[in-house]
Amino acid sequence: MSQSKLINGKELADQIRAKLIGIVTKLSITPQLAIVQIGQRSDSNVYIKLKKQFADSVGVQVKHVLLDRTVTQKEVEHEIDQLNEDDAIHGIITQLPFESDHPIDQERIINRIHSNKDVDGLTAINSGNLLHGNLSKIYLPCTPYGCLELIKQTGRPIAGSNAVVIGRSEIIGSPMAQLLLWHDATVTICHSKTKNLAEICRNADILVVAIGQPLYIKKDWIKPGAVVIDCGINSISDPTKKSGQRLVGDIQFDEAKEVAGYITPVPGGVGPMTVAMLINNTVESARRIIRNYSILIQLKANVTRQINKIKHFQKILQDYRIRKCKISMMTYKTISNRIKNIMNHKL
């Protein structure tokens, strides 16, 4: 049996990088992303480093707001408020999970971010718009967005396909299902209480797995020729490695690739695309600000023109003393024609 084709997330991320470089060089402002981190988790430090590297490579600035683990809820909210008000910041994300000594309401912190700077797409406002299919109004959540682009890369049609998403988290599973739904797939969401999971998977033309369980999905669960996206990133013991550990996904990759039509590797699949789409959203945020500013300038110019027309109209009234004296019909018609030319309407 022929092996499946790998969906190379690193290669696609590099293509997005090249596109963003071309966009950023033409902008009149420098896009800037703020990353709010609480504590010093080693895995968080690695992820932030990857985001900084990608951002630097395309000309996007990163403001790393590192807060001590002793920080309070109120202090974190104050930091978010300051970033919201900073016009030089175009995107804000929180590096999860938080490492704090005091209870921090993660959902409350995320929803403190202005929706127009929510480049992670995780606020309730953006989630609500996604639920209603208002995709043009939001920034798509980065990992599902990356997965969608990986699926499109295969050339397989999404519309009309049977898609199965395993996992219902707010960060990956739920928004992934919504994205597929609004691209006209028939979507089934599976979770820890789902019965006959293997049977459901076997009917999937598109299978997206995001459960954080190493090597959970087996070869015989996969429909031959299916597009398989593995969002898992798990560390397991491996004595053959210098570190004694190796990274694996939620799918038994070596076996699954013998059945699937297309499959993402771990690492090198979804991970690079998550970072790429985050920076893509940040650049798009900067572009929207430029467009909105241009619209405001145009509106201001239009208002100024209308004010000038009104002033001219008032001068005409004063010139002919319409408010104080009677005038002939001929004079009235003359005034009417002049006002019509200025105000573009008839009296």
HELIX and SHEET records of a PDB file:
HELIX    1   1 GLY A    9  VAL A   24  1                                  16    
HELIX    2   2 SER A   42  VAL A   58  1                                  17    
HELIX    3   3 GLN A   73  GLU A   85  1                                  13    
HELIX    4   4 GLN A  106  ILE A  110  1                                   5    
HELIX    5   5 SER A  115  LYS A  117  5                                   3    
HELIX    6   6 ALA A  124  LEU A  131  1                                   8    
HELIX    7   7 LEU A  135  LYS A  137  5                                   3    
HELIX    8   8 CYS A  142  GLN A  153  1                                  12    
HELIX    9   9 GLY A  173  TRP A  182  1                                  10    
HELIX   10  10 LEU A  197  ARG A  202  1                                   6    
HELIX   11  11 LYS A  219  TRP A  221  5                                   3    
HELIX   12  12 PHE A  253  ALA A  256  1                                   4    
HELIX   13  13 VAL A  270  TYR A  320  1                                  51    
HELIX   14  14 MET A  329  MET A  343  1                                  15    
SHEET    1   A 6 LYS A   5  LEU A   6  0                                        
SHEET    2   A 6 TYR A 262  ILE A 263  1                                        
SHEET    3   A 6 VAL A 227  ASP A 230  1                                        
SHEET    4   A 6 ILE A 206  VAL A 209  1                                        
SHEET    5   A 6 ASN A 162  ILE A 166  1                                        
SHEET    6   A 6 THR A 186  CYS A 190  1                                        
SHEET    1   B 3 GLN A  61  LEU A  67  0                                        
SHEET    2   B 3 GLN A  32  ILE A  38  1                                        
SHEET    3   B 3 GLY A  91  THR A  94  1                                        
SHEET    1   C 2 ASN A 234  SER A 237  0                                        
SHEET    2   C 2 GLN A 245  VAL A 248 -1                                        
END                                                                             
